[in-house]
Amino acid sequence: MLLRRCPSIAPPFPYLSPPLARRWRRCPISSVPSYLSLFSLSSSPHATISAVPFSTGNFVASEGDGELTEDFPSKQGPLKPGLYLVGTPIGNLEDITLRALRVLKSADVILSEDTRHSGKLLHCYNIRTPLLSYHKFNESQREQVVLKRLLDKEIVALISDAGMPGISDPGMELAKLCVDKNIPVIPVPGPSAVVAALSASGLPTNEFTFVGFLPKHGTTRRERLMVAANNATTQVFFVPPHNLFKFLEDASSIFGQHRRCVIAREMTKMHEEVRFEPGDLLM
């Protein structure tokens, strides 16, 4: 996913009260906090829209973080060689799992989307495993190097800046390559902005479609929104902050006015916020 740094203390999310269009036009981009937005749009029988944004960036650490020096015991014994897709916190360091810490500590190498960003997480938990950059700009160049290490029976952990690798993040192609080569791919589940926001949205969660980021080109973006509008399940989108107003404009015209909108941001962080608004307020 496209991650942008956000300040550790961000101003509250603006109320989506009418007229929302004028409110966002008056709000200069520089004053909007840098966060990633996830929107879900639901065309249920009740004709609701849901919108759920989230944000990742600076971690929120609690007292005592960084004091973990002991090993992580497990009844499962030593880790087997393979590729471990490790979920990491989306904002709050307390959301790391014991299993994730054990895998990161035991791995021979950790593939990281941003080594400087991930280094802060490892430092907090006294994990000294070597980091190797692995992101969308060098995936293809790194694949053969990583594949050789995996074939040599090493334990390779892959993490993203936040959340689960391979979900709007680097990792999908590497996992596919490992499956084709019969190399074990082991998921280590962790925090999910999508699931966190959905769970608090009050929208139907028995079925939903994760769309992720929309295409940048206007015509293609609107075409994808039209496909989503014809789907009866809750639709979930990631929306960068600078595209938020444009997304609301397009969504309100394509999905219609009689829908409920849910917008979330800063998930798991100090200024976490979830807003509930009728779709007609988007106009």
N, C-alpha and C positions, 0 to 999 in steps of 0.2 A: 504494500500500500504506500501511497505517497505521504510521507510523514513530514510535518512541519513542527519546528520547535515552538512550544508555547510557554509563556511566562508561568512561574510557579504560582503566582497570584493573578488571576484574570478577572476582569470586570464581569458583573452578572450578565447573563444572556438577555438580550432585549426582549421585552414582552411582544408577542405576536398579536397585538391588538390592532384594530382597524384605525387608519388605513395602513396596512403593513407595507405596501409598496412605497408610500411616501416616507415612512420611517426609515426604510433601508436606503432610500435614495439620499436622505439627509445624513446617513451615517458613513463617514469616510472610511475607506478600507483600512487605513492605518489605525483606526480606533476599534476595529473589530478584532477580538482576540484570535490568535492563530490557533485554530483547532480544526479537527476533521469532523465533518458532520455525516451522520448516517441517517438517511431518511427511509421510512417505510411507508408505502402507500398501499392501502387496502381497499379493494373494490368488493367488499362483502355485501351480503343482502341488505345490510343497513347503510350501504354506500358510505363507508368511512375511509378517510385517509389517515395514515399514521406516518409520522416522521420522527426519526430518532437519530440525532447526531452524537458523535463521540469524539474524544480527543486523547491524543497521546503525546508525550513529550517529556517534560521533567517528571521524575519519579517523586512520589510522596513517601518519605521514610518515617517510620515511627522510632521512638526511643528504643535503643537496644540494637537497632540494625547495625551490622558491621561487626558484631561481637561473636558471630557464629564461627567457631574454630574446630569443633569436633566433627567426626565422620558422621555419615547418615546411615545408620544400621538398617538392614532390610532382611527379611526372612527369605527373600527370593535368591540370595546368593549373588555372585559376581555378574556384572552385565555381559550379555553376549555381544559379539561384534555386530556392527550394522549402523545404519543411519537412524538417528534419533531426532524426531521433530519435536522440539521442546517449546511448549507454550510459556510465555513470560508475561509479567504484569503489564497492564495497559495504562498504568498510572500510579498505582499504590503498591509499594514493595511487599506489603503484607500478604498480597495475593499469590506470591510464589508458592509452589507446592513442595513438599518434602521430597517427592520423587524427582521433580525437576532439579532440585539442588543436588541430589545424589548423582543424577546423570551428568550434570555439568561438571561436578567435581571428579567424576570417574572417567570422563571422556579423554581421548588422546588429543583431540582438537575440537574447538568450537567455531563453526562457521557463523559469522555475524554480519548482519546487514550494515551496521555502523559500529566499528570496533571501539570508538571512543564512547559512544552511547552505552554499548553493552559492557564496557569496562567498568562503568559506575555500578552496574548491577552486580558484577562479579566481585568488585571490591567490597561492597556492602556485606557479602557473605563469605569473604575470605577465600574465594575460589581462584586458583592460580593456573588453571588450564589455559594453554596458548590459544589466542584468537587468530582467525584467518578471515579476512574480509570476503564477503559473498553477497553481492547485490545484483540488481537488474542490469547494471552496466558491465559486469564481468562474469556473469553466470556461465556463459558458453566457454570462456577461457579457463575457468576454474574446474569445470566438470571432469576433465580427464585426470587432473591432479587429485581431486577428491575421490574419483572412482578407483584410482590406483591404491590409495590408502585404505579404502574399503575392501578391496580385493586382498590386501595384505592383512585383513582381519583386524583392522583398527576400529575403535569406537568413535564415531563422528557424530557430534551434536550440531544441529542447525537451529539457530534462533533468529527471530526478526527483532526490530526495534521494540515491538509491542505486539502481544497476541500470539496467534498460532501461525507458524511458518507455512507458506504455500497457499494461504487464504488472503488474496489481494496482497501478497508478499512473495519474495523469492522463495523457491523451494519446489514448486510443482514439477518443473522439468527434471530436477535432480531426483525426486522421488520416482518419477516415471522411468528414468534411466536405471535406477536401482531395481525396480520391479522387473524390468526387461532382462536384467543381468542376474536375477534371482538372489539379490542382496537383500537381507532383511531391512524393512522400513518399519520403525517402531514409533508410534505416536505417543507423546507424553502430554496429555491434555492440560490446558491452563485457562486463564481468563479469556473471555471473548466479549468484545464490545457489542457485537451483534446480539448475542444471547442476553447480556446484561441489560441492554436497552429494551429489547423485546419483552423481557420478563416484567419490567416496570411500566410498560406502555399501556396496559389495559386493552390491547388489541388482540385479535385471535392469534394464538401461537400454535395451535394444533397443526397448522400448515403455513409455511411462508416461503417466499422466494428471495434468495440473496442475489441481488443484481450487482452490488459493488459499485465501482466507479463507472459513470456513464461516459460514452465517447465524447471527445472534445468538440468535434465538428457539430455545428448546430443542427443540420438536417438529420444526421445520423442519431444524434442525441434525442431529438423529438420522436423519431421513428421507434427508438428503443422504449421511450416512455409510453408510446401508444400501445406497444406490445404488452407492457406491464399493466396498463389501464384495463386491458381486456382479460387480465388474469384475476380470478376470484380470490386468490390467496393474498396474504399480506406481502407487500413488496418492500424490500430493504435496499437502500442506496447509501453509498459513501459519497459525501459532497464536500469538497474543499471550501474553506470559508469565503474565498473570493468569488466562488460560483454560487453561493447560497441564494442571493436574490434572483439570479437568472433561473435557478432551479425552481424556486417557488413560483415564479411567473409561469414557466412552462408547465409545471405540475398542476397548477390551479386551472389552467386553460384546458389541459388534456384530461385530467381526472374529474373535473367538474367541481361544483361549489358545495354539494351536499355531503361532505365527507369530513371526518374528524382527523385532525392533524396532531401528531405527537413529535416533538423535537427534543432531543436529548444532547447533552454535551458534557465534556470533562468527566466522563464516566470513571468511577472509582476514586476520583480526586476530591480535593477539599471543596471545590466549587461545582461539584456535580449538579446538574440541573436537568429536569425533564419537564417540558411544557406541553400542555394539552389544549388544543384549540380546534374549533369547528373549521371545516375547509373553507367556508365562505369568508372567513377572516383573512384568508390569503389574498383575496382580491383587492 
